[in-house]
Amino acid sequence: MADPANQAAFIAALRKKAEELAAKNPVLADLRLIAKALVDEARKRIADGSGRTTIGAYLSEGTISLIDAEASETEQAETETLSKLRELARQGNIRAAGVGKVIEKEIPSGSVEKFVSVHAEHSTGKAVISQIPADEAALMRGFPGVSGPAVGVSGGPANPKIFVSGNPNASIPGSLGISSDKS
């Protein structure tokens, strides 16, 4: 199990670095806004007991707006949400967007934890994916049987699914898997 003081220091350093990078790069700032909105909303819905934990978000004119799918099954809801976001992107109405969903992920200790998986994109073509524990307290306490800071935070580059060139009706993959882990 991670030392709580080391864990808190590591998380604070990650947040500080993300803020510094966002302050220097408007694209990263937009992606960070989308991801934060999706994680915050997913955590709120989990706390409220909502079953609708696949959520879309987009940035237009400095405002983040959330969208929900009509479908309740996760994969269908994700496909529907991505389709709505692609249409907004095709129309040129948004500059960043993303979709988040709650997933269960087995961690090295063998336990299964809920994570929020976020796929965020910018109109410039930058696309990233990240996963973070749905329970924010898990970031501070770590996971049983796992030593080291912030083992539950992962992310990396992704292929665009929203701001895509070519055929706007091309199929949208249903999975938001991690393409690389960075901690």
N, C-alpha and C positions, 0 to 999 in steps of 0.2 A: 504494500500500500504506500502511496506517495506521502511524503511529509507535507502536512497542510501549509506550512510556511513557504516551503519551496514551491509548492503547487501554486499558491496565491501569487508569489513573485513572478513565476513563469507566465501565468495568465495575464498579469498586469503588464509584463514586458511585451507579450503578443499584442495586447490591445493598444499599447502605446505605439508600437511599430506600425500597426494597421492605421492608426490615426495620423502618424507622420507621413506615411506613404499616400494616404488619401488627401492630405493637405497639399501635397506636391503634384498630384495627378488627378484631374477631374474625372477621368474614366473610372479609376479605382474608387474615388469618392462615391460615384453613382452606384457602382456595383456593391459597395459596402452598405449604402442606404437600402438597397433592395434586399440584400441578405439579412440585415438587421431587422427590417420590417417583417420578413417572412419567419425568422426565428422567433421574434417576439410574439407574433400572432399565433404561431403553432403552439408555443408554450402556454399562451393564454387559453387557447381552445382545449388543450389537454387538461389544464387546471379546471376549466368549466365543465369538463366531461363531454365536450362536443365530439361527435364521430367524424366531423368534416375536417380532416387534417391535411388535405391536399389543397394548397392555396397558391394563387397567382398574385403577382404584384408588378406594377409598372410605374415608371417615372415619366411624368409629363408636366411641363411648365413648372418644375420645382416641387411638385406634389406627388407623393406616393399614394397610389390607389390599389386596393386589394380586389381580387375577383375570385369567385367560387364557381365550380363546375356544378352542373345539375346532377351528374352521375355521382353515385356514392361509393362505388368500388374504386379503390386507389388507382389502379392502372388506367381505367376509363376516365376517371376524374383528371388524372395527369395529362392524358392525351387531349381531352377536351380543353383544359386550361391552356396547354401549349398552343392549341389551334387558335384560341381566342387571342392569345398574345401575338402569335404570328400574324394574324390579320391586322391587329393594331400596328405592328411593326411595318407590314407591307404598305399600309396607308400613310406611314410616316408620322404617326401621331405620338410616338413615344421614343425616348432615347435610351432607356434601359428597362429591363424586365427580368423576371425570374419566376420559377416555380419551386415551391417547397413542399415536402411531404414528410410525415413521420414514418420511420422505418424501425424495424427491430434488427439489431446487429449483435452478433456474438463477439465478445471481446476475448482477449487471450486467456483470461481466467476461467473461461467457459460459461460465464453468466451471459444472459441476453439482456441488453439495455435498449431503451428507446432513444433514437437519435433523430434530429431534424436534418434532412438532406436537402440542400439548396443548390439549384442550378441557376446561375445568374449570368446575364449577358448585357452587352452594351452595343449600341448601334454602330460603333466603330469596328465590331467584329470580335472583341475580347469576350471570351466565355470562360467561366470558372465554375467549379463545383466544390462544395464543402459539406462536411458533416460535423455536427456538434451534438453533445448529449442534450436530450430534451429537458432533462433535469439539470438546471444550471448549477446546483449544489454538487453534482458529480464532477464538475471541473475542479472544484476545490478539494474534494475528498479523494479523488482518484477512484480506482476500481479495485476490488479485492483480488489479491493474487498478482497484481501488476505493479511494478515499481517504476518510478520515473514520472516526470511532469507531463500533464495534459495528453495522456495517451489517446484520449477520445477525440481530439481535434485533428481533422484530416482535410485535405483539399488539394486542388491543383487545377491545371488547365482542362478545358472540356471542348467538345465540338459544339458549334452553334446549332441550336434547335429553334430559335425564335427569329433572330435576324439572319436569315439565310438568303443567299442569292440563288437565282434559278427558279425552279418550279415551286411556287408557294403551296402547292397541294402535295408535295412529296411526303412520304410517310414519316412519321415522327416516332423514333424509338420510345418504347414505354419505360425503359429503365434509366434511372439516374445514378449509375454506379460511379464509384470513385475511380478516377483515372490515375491518380498517384497520391501517395500519402506524404505529407510534410508536417512535421511537428517541431 
